[in-house]
Amino acid sequence: MILSSLILLAMQSGGMETSIADAAALGEQQNFKGAVQLLKDAGVEKSDDATAWNAYGMWSTRLTESGIASGQITGLDAIDAWNDVAWIFESASKLSDAPADIWVNWSEALLNAGDIKNSLRSCDDGLKLHAKSAPLLLQQGRVSMAQARASFEMGDEKNGAKNYQNAEQAFRKAMDAAPKTAAPCMRLAELQWTLLAEGGDPALKEKAISLWKLAAEREPSGVDGGLITAWMGFDSVKVFDILVEKQPEQVLHYWYRGSAYYAAGPDYWTNTRDDFQMVLKLNPGFTNAYYFMANGAMGRGAQLSGQGDQETAEKAYSAAGKYWALYLKDFGGDYFNQQKAAGGTALNDAATNMNWLAGKVRAPEHMITLLRFATNANPDFGDAWNNLALIYRDTGQAEPSRSAYEKALKLNPTDPQLMNDYAVIYHYYLHTEDDLARELYTKAIDRAQEMLDGGEVAEADLERIQVALRDAKNNLKKLDAGNRKNG
């Protein structure tokens, strides 16, 4: 009889292991409801298997989170759902082989249900059995912080301060319990930063920074760069310096540090550039890095111009143009939509900026990218169409140049220079439409002469109109003579 019971127990154990594995497979497919039901059907609630109960609680947690996120569980139903999850972990905690994370999960479910007092009590109960569990100590600290905030909201500053002290003690114990992990250091740093933000001792800032640096020294892979940046802003650079040293091939370290430098303004332009260049070196697919490099260079150029150093400013503007072109190559559509959504003059302003920057860059392909964006963003931007036509012509792209000149002339039909330049494309490049070219040259001559004789040319535009008149006359003579050699 005893032997038969042992055989039955072994069969049940094996069946539960299979159910846990099958539930995990369903959970990985986001079928949390199926995972929970499978474990219930397998008899988990009558089992004394702590692993099975933990899996039951875990997938119930995911099911509840999913229901809340989708809006299927709301209001008081959400509280009830979290209390149901808490009951699962509480039941699991009564088993003889229950691991420490049972109490962590139990506490978290109660915290989500808004029951801070019992959430903390479950941590205390778990620590009686697992006194040196770092995850449990971290949970105790988190809940103590929540209790502290609740106390302060109720005007109970004494208990609030006491709970913050309890949180600090829990985090320090976790640091001792897990001397090679980052999480305890980070949690304590966040606590001290919170106290600093609430008007605490200014010395807390350096203490918090030291703890974040210690976290990076202990376990670089355990440091969340995005979280560090959000908490510390520019001060996060000190932590990323360590992370870069420890993990020089980790692209996100350079990304977050570069972002911190970028946010700090043009004084840190070279740091911004160097970090994002490293991002691109490590992962050439991160081309959105060019956005930060482009804006950073523009800011630096404006700063230098304001300081009277125009020569160096021009170098910065040239870099900005190059980086904008590289960014727009992959994200031009996204940037267009962002500026359009911004409303007002944002899209036209972007077009104006790109047209201006096109005159600062050296590479023709960058000029074309910038000008194509400008003409797309503002189709009525005559200067941009003219500039685009010119760069197309200079790079031997006759037909795109003709098309751009046609649009420029439609927008400014009385400009003699545009008439001449449009005719030049037919005359010297396409070798077609001689009658149209002749007509355009003639109109350019008549219009330029009319403007000069009538005194309607502004001083700043005088030389341009004079050159247009001279060129149109010369080009017309060459066309009539059958000369197609430009220059």
C-alpha positions in Angstrom: 0.0 0.0 0.0 2.8 2.4 0.8 4.6 1.5 -2.4 1.5 2.3 -4.5 1.2 5.7 -2.8 4.8 6.5 -3.6 4.3 5.5 -7.3 1.2 7.7 -7.5 3.0 10.7 -5.9 5.8 10.3 -8.4 3.3 10.2 -11.3 1.6 13.4 -10.0 5.0 15.1 -9.7 6.0 14.3 -13.2 2.6 15.4 -14.5 2.9 18.8 -12.7 6.4 19.4 -14.2 4.9 18.8 -17.6 2.0 21.2 -16.9 4.4 23.9 -15.7 6.4 23.5 -19.0 3.2 23.5 -21.1 2.0 26.6 -19.2 5.3 28.3 -19.9 4.9 27.6 -23.6 1.5 29.1 -23.7 2.7 32.1 -21.7 5.5 32.8 -24.1 2.8 32.9 -26.8 1.0 35.6 -24.7 -1.8 33.1 -23.9 -1.8 33.9 -20.2 -5.4 32.8 -19.7 -4.6 29.4 -21.2 -1.5 29.1 -19.0 -3.5 29.8 -15.9 -6.3 27.5 -16.8 -3.9 24.7 -17.7 -2.3 24.8 -14.3 -5.7 24.9 -12.6 -6.8 21.9 -14.6 -3.7 20.1 -13.6 -4.7 20.5 -9.9 -2.2 23.2 -8.9 -4.5 24.4 -6.1 -4.5 21.0 -4.5 -0.8 20.6 -5.0 2.0 21.1 -2.5 4.5 21.9 -5.2 5.9 25.4 -4.6 7.3 25.7 -8.1 3.8 25.0 -9.6 2.2 27.5 -7.3 4.8 30.1 -8.2 4.2 29.5 -11.9 0.4 29.8 -11.3 1.0 33.1 -9.6 3.3 34.4 -12.2 1.0 33.7 -15.1 -2.0 35.0 -13.1 0.1 38.2 -12.7 0.7 38.5 -16.4 -3.0 37.8 -17.1 -4.0 40.6 -14.7 -1.5 43.0 -16.1 -2.7 42.2 -19.6 -6.4 42.7 -18.6 -5.7 46.0 -17.0 -3.6 47.2 -20.0 -6.3 46.3 -22.4 -9.0 47.9 -20.4 -10.8 44.7 -19.7 -10.2 45.0 -16.0 -10.8 48.4 -14.4 -11.7 50.1 -11.1 -12.5 47.8 -8.2 -12.2 44.8 -10.4 -8.5 45.5 -10.8 -8.1 45.6 -7.0 -10.0 42.3 -6.7 -7.8 40.8 -9.4 -4.6 41.7 -7.6 -6.0 40.4 -4.4 -6.7 37.1 -6.1 -3.1 37.0 -7.3 -1.9 37.8 -3.8 -3.9 34.8 -2.5 -2.0 32.5 -4.8 1.3 33.6 -3.5 0.1 33.7 0.1 -1.0 30.0 -0.4 2.4 29.2 -1.9 4.2 30.9 1.0 2.8 28.2 3.4 4.6 25.4 1.6 7.7 24.1 3.2 10.0 24.6 0.2 8.7 28.1 -0.8 11.6 30.2 -2.2 12.1 33.9 -1.3 10.6 35.2 -4.5 7.2 33.9 -3.4 7.1 36.6 -0.8 8.4 39.2 -3.3 5.6 38.4 -5.7 3.0 38.3 -2.9 4.1 41.7 -1.7 4.1 43.2 -5.2 0.5 41.9 -5.8 -0.7 43.5 -2.5 1.1 46.7 -3.4 -0.7 46.8 -6.8 -3.9 46.3 -4.9 -3.1 49.4 -2.9 -2.6 47.4 0.4 0.7 48.9 1.4 0.5 47.8 5.0 0.1 44.1 4.2 2.5 44.4 1.3 5.2 45.3 3.8 4.0 42.6 6.3 4.5 39.9 3.6 8.1 41.1 3.2 8.7 41.0 6.9 7.2 37.4 7.0 9.4 36.3 4.2 12.6 37.8 5.7 12.0 35.6 8.8 12.8 32.6 6.6 15.1 34.3 4.0 16.9 36.9 6.0 19.6 37.5 3.4 17.5 37.4 0.3 18.5 40.5 -1.7 15.3 40.5 -3.9 13.2 40.4 -0.7 15.2 43.2 0.9 14.8 45.3 -2.2 11.1 44.7 -2.2 10.9 45.7 1.4 12.8 48.9 0.6 10.5 49.7 -2.3 7.4 49.2 -0.2 8.8 51.3 2.6 9.3 54.1 0.1 5.7 53.8 -1.0 4.6 53.9 2.6 6.8 56.9 3.2 5.2 58.8 0.3 1.7 57.8 1.5 2.6 59.1 5.0 3.8 62.5 3.7 0.7 62.8 1.5 -1.3 62.4 4.7 0.8 65.0 6.4 2.4 62.5 8.7 6.0 63.7 8.3 7.3 61.7 11.3 6.2 58.3 9.9 7.2 59.4 6.4 10.8 60.1 7.6 10.8 56.8 9.6 9.7 54.8 6.5 12.4 56.4 4.4 14.9 55.3 7.0 13.5 51.8 6.9 13.9 51.8 3.1 17.5 52.9 3.4 18.3 50.1 5.9 16.6 47.5 3.6 18.6 48.7 0.6 21.9 48.7 2.5 21.2 45.1 3.8 20.5 44.1 0.2 23.9 45.7 -0.9 25.6 43.5 1.7 23.6 40.4 0.7 24.4 40.8 -3.0 27.8 42.4 -3.1 28.2 41.8 -6.9 24.9 43.2 -8.1 23.9 46.6 -9.2 20.2 46.8 -8.2 20.7 47.5 -4.4 23.0 50.4 -5.1 20.7 51.8 -7.7 17.7 51.6 -5.4 19.5 53.3 -2.6 20.7 56.0 -5.0 17.2 56.6 -6.2 16.0 57.0 -2.6 18.7 59.5 -1.9 17.9 61.4 -5.1 14.2 61.4 -4.1 15.1 62.9 -0.7 17.3 65.5 -2.4 14.4 66.5 -4.7 12.2 66.8 -1.7 14.5 69.4 -0.1 17.0 67.1 1.6 20.6 67.7 2.3 22.5 68.8 -0.8 25.2 66.3 0.1 22.8 63.6 -0.9 23.5 64.3 -4.6 27.1 63.2 -4.4 26.2 60.2 -2.3 23.6 59.2 -4.9 26.1 59.6 -7.7 28.7 57.6 -5.8 26.1 54.8 -5.5 25.2 54.8 -9.2 28.9 54.7 -10.0 29.3 51.7 -7.6 26.5 50.0 -9.3 28.3 50.4 -12.6 31.5 49.1 -11.1 29.7 46.1 -9.6 27.6 45.0 -12.5 27.6 47.0 -15.7 25.0 44.8 -17.3 22.6 45.5 -14.4 22.6 49.2 -14.9 19.7 50.6 -16.9 21.1 53.4 -18.9 17.8 55.0 -19.8 16.8 55.0 -16.1 20.1 56.5 -15.1 19.7 59.3 -17.7 16.1 60.0 -16.5 17.2 60.3 -12.9 20.4 62.1 -13.2 20.4 64.1 -16.4 23.9 65.5 -17.1 25.3 63.9 -13.9 24.8 60.5 -15.5 27.9 61.1 -17.6 30.0 60.2 -14.6 28.3 56.8 -14.5 28.5 56.2 -18.2 32.2 56.9 -18.1 32.6 53.8 -16.0 30.2 51.8 -18.1 32.0 52.7 -21.2 35.3 51.6 -19.6 33.8 48.3 -18.4 31.8 47.6 -21.6 33.5 49.5 -24.5 31.5 47.6 -27.1 28.0 48.4 -25.6 26.5 50.8 -28.1 23.8 52.1 -25.7 26.3 53.4 -23.2 27.6 55.8 -25.9 24.0 56.6 -27.0 22.9 57.6 -23.5 26.0 59.5 -22.6 25.8 61.3 -26.0 22.2 62.2 -25.2 23.3 63.6 -21.8 26.0 65.7 -23.5 23.5 66.8 -26.2 21.0 68.0 -23.5 23.7 70.0 -21.8 24.0 72.3 -24.8 26.6 73.5 -27.3 29.5 73.7 -24.8 29.6 69.9 -25.0 29.2 69.6 -28.8 32.5 67.7 -29.4 31.5 65.2 -26.7 28.1 64.8 -28.3 29.7 64.3 -31.7 32.3 61.8 -30.5 29.8 59.6 -28.6 27.3 59.4 -31.5 30.1 58.7 -34.0 31.0 55.8 -31.7 27.3 54.7 -31.8 27.5 54.6 -35.6 30.8 52.8 -35.6 29.5 50.1 -33.3 26.1 49.9 -35.1 25.9 51.6 -38.5 22.1 51.0 -38.5 21.6 53.6 -35.7 21.3 56.4 -38.3 18.9 58.4 -36.1 22.1 59.4 -34.2 22.6 61.9 -37.0 19.7 63.9 -35.7 21.5 64.7 -32.4 24.8 65.4 -34.3 23.0 67.7 -36.7 21.2 69.7 -34.0 24.2 69.7 -31.8 26.4 71.2 -34.6 23.7 73.8 -35.4 23.7 74.9 -31.7 27.4 75.1 -31.6 27.5 77.1 -34.8 25.0 79.6 -33.4 27.0 79.8 -30.2 30.2 80.5 -32.0 28.5 83.1 -34.2 27.3 84.9 -31.1 30.9 84.9 -29.8 32.2 86.5 -33.0 34.1 83.4 -34.2 32.4 83.2 -37.6 35.2 81.1 -39.2 34.8 78.3 -36.7 31.0 78.7 -36.8 31.0 78.1 -40.5 32.7 74.7 -39.9 30.0 73.8 -37.4 27.3 74.8 -39.9 29.0 72.7 -42.6 29.0 69.7 -40.2 25.3 70.4 -39.3 24.4 70.4 -43.0 26.2 67.1 -43.6 24.6 65.4 -40.6 21.1 66.7 -41.5 21.5 65.3 -44.9 22.5 61.9 -43.5 19.6 62.0 -41.1 17.1 63.0 -43.8 18.3 60.2 -46.1 16.7 57.7 -43.8 14.2 59.7 -41.7 13.2 62.5 -44.1 9.6 61.3 -44.2 9.4 61.1 -40.4 10.9 64.5 -39.9 8.5 66.0 -42.5 5.5 64.5 -40.7 6.7 65.8 -37.3 7.1 69.3 -38.6 3.8 69.2 -40.4 2.1 68.0 -37.2 3.7 70.8 -35.3 1.6 73.2 -37.3 2.2 76.9 -37.8 5.4 77.8 -39.7 7.3 74.7 -38.6 7.4 73.0 -42.0 8.3 76.2 -43.9 10.9 77.0 -41.2 12.5 73.5 -41.7 12.5 74.1 -45.5 14.3 77.5 -45.0 16.9 75.9 -42.7 17.7 73.1 -45.1 18.0 75.4 -48.0 20.4 77.6 -46.0 22.4 74.6 -44.9 22.7 73.4 -48.5 24.9 76.3 -49.1 27.2 75.3 -46.2 28.0 71.7 -47.2 30.6 70.5 -49.8 29.3 67.1 -51.0 26.8 67.5 -53.8 24.8 64.5 -52.6 24.2 66.2 -49.3 23.2 69.4 -51.0 20.6 67.5 -53.1 19.2 65.7 -50.1 18.8 69.0 -48.2 17.2 70.8 -51.1 14.9 68.0 -52.0 13.6 68.1 -48.5 13.2 71.9 -48.7 11.2 71.8 -51.9 9.1 69.0 -50.6 8.4 70.8 -47.4 7.6 74.0 -49.2 6.8 73.5 -52.9 6.5 77.3 -53.4 10.1 77.9 -52.3 11.6 79.4 -55.4 15.1 79.8 -54.1 15.3 76.2 -53.1 14.1 75.0 -56.6 16.7 77.3 -58.2 19.5 75.9 -55.9 18.4 72.4 -56.6 18.4 73.0 -60.3 21.9 74.4 -60.1 23.4 71.5 -58.2 21.7 69.0 -60.5 23.2 70.9 -63.5 26.6 71.0 -61.9 26.5 67.2 -61.3 25.5 66.4 -64.8 21.9 65.5 -64.1 20.3 67.5 -66.9 16.7 66.3 -66.8 16.2 66.8 -63.1 17.9 70.2 -63.4 15.5 71.1 -66.3 12.5 70.1 -64.2 13.7 72.1 -61.1 14.4 75.2 -63.3 10.9 74.9 -64.8 9.3 74.9 -61.3 11.6 77.8 -60.2 10.6 79.9 -63.2 6.9 79.2 -62.7 7.3 80.6 -59.2 9.2 83.7 -60.4 8.4 84.1 -64.1 9.9 87.6 -64.4 13.4 86.7 -63.2 15.9 87.1 -66.1 18.5 85.0 -64.5 16.1 82.1 -64.2 15.1 82.5 -67.8 18.8 82.4 -68.9 19.6 79.4 -66.7 16.5 77.5 -67.8 17.5 78.1 -71.5 21.1 76.9 -70.7 19.8 73.4 -69.9 18.2 73.0 -73.3 21.1 74.7 -75.1 24.2 73.1 -73.6 23.0 70.0 -71.8 19.9 68.5 -73.5 20.6 69.8 -77.0 16.8 70.1 -77.5 14.2 72.8 -77.8 16.4 75.4 -79.5 13.4 77.6 -80.2 12.4 77.6 -76.6 15.9 78.3 -75.5 16.1 81.2 -78.0 12.8 82.6 -76.7 14.0 82.4 -73.1 17.3 84.1 -73.9 15.5 86.9 -75.7 13.0 87.3 -72.8 15.9 87.4 -70.3 17.6 90.1 -72.3 14.5 92.2 -72.6 13.5 91.8 -69.0 17.0 92.5 -67.5 17.3 95.6 -69.7 13.9 96.8 -68.7 14.7 96.3 -65.0 18.0 98.2 -65.3 16.6 101.0 -67.4 13.6 101.4 -65.1 15.7 101.6 -62.0 13.8 98.9 -60.3 16.8 96.8 -59.3 17.8 96.9 -55.6 21.5 97.6 -55.0 22.0 94.1 -53.6 20.5 92.5 -56.7 22.2 94.8 -59.3 25.2 92.7 -60.1 23.0 89.5 -60.5 20.8 91.2 -63.1 23.8 92.7 -64.9 25.3 89.2 -65.1 22.0 87.7 -66.3 21.9 90.3 -69.1 25.5 89.7 -70.2 25.1 85.9 -70.1 21.8 85.8 -72.0 23.3 88.0 -74.8 26.4 85.7 -75.1 24.4 82.5 -74.9 22.0 83.7 -77.6 24.9 84.5 -79.9 26.4 81.1 -79.3 23.1 79.3 -79.9 22.5 81.2 -83.2 26.1 80.2 -84.2 25.4 76.5 -83.3 28.0 76.6 -80.5 27.0 74.1 -77.7 30.2 74.4 -75.7 29.3 76.0 -72.4 31.9 78.3 -70.8 
